[in-house]
């Protein structure tokens, strides 16, 4: 049911608003039941989950003697985020590529874009065999492994 402009005070408008409020309440309750029925959904819909998970990852990286380095790659801007100490704010570095380099980058190799369960984004599934490593690079790699 639609209301004509300016008819927000009449009995029809009040009934429509009450019906809308009841429908929104029913939807909220149904969503809460769905979210609470599944443990994973319950955790993922908890606003504190992402913050707590990130803090834990930062602590574990620091405790193991490492750092947390995350790349945020976007179409227009990209950043590297470095966390060396969980008690300090992370450092954020804007990434850039020289125009000449950016223009010389070709298209992704032909393949099938496949969404993988458990991962965000897409993965390129190769359609052919990867080329062999150049002989000079393979020999140098073998020498470096024996040192």
Phi, psi and omega in degrees: 000133179252148177256138174291153179304135177084000182255051183263001183250348184284173181296326179295320180293317180298320178294319179296317178295321178295319178296319179297315180297320179294319179295319179295321178294317179297318178297316180299317179295320179295317179296318180297320177297316180297312182297321182283338181287329182252120183301322180294314179297321179301315181291314184292335179270358178282120182300331181280350185298310184298316181295316180293320180295317179295318178298320179294317179298318179297317179296314182295321178297316181294316182295331180272006179085012181251187176231166176251119179238120182236134175258131175246101186259125178233168180295320184258327181220150177221152184220154168247132180245122184243125177240111180259340182217123183295342180271352179249153178295148179291157176266138182242128181239127176284132178263141177217158179230137178301143183305317181299320179292315181300320181287337182272354180283129181276183177287162176297149179299152180299139181184183181251122178283122185232126174282132181251135180298135178091353180237148175271153177081203181234163177235136177275120179265115184298147179258351181220178180286141177289141180297153178293154178289140177302145185301318182296318181292322180294319180294318180295321179296316180297320178295320183292333181283337182269349181282000000 
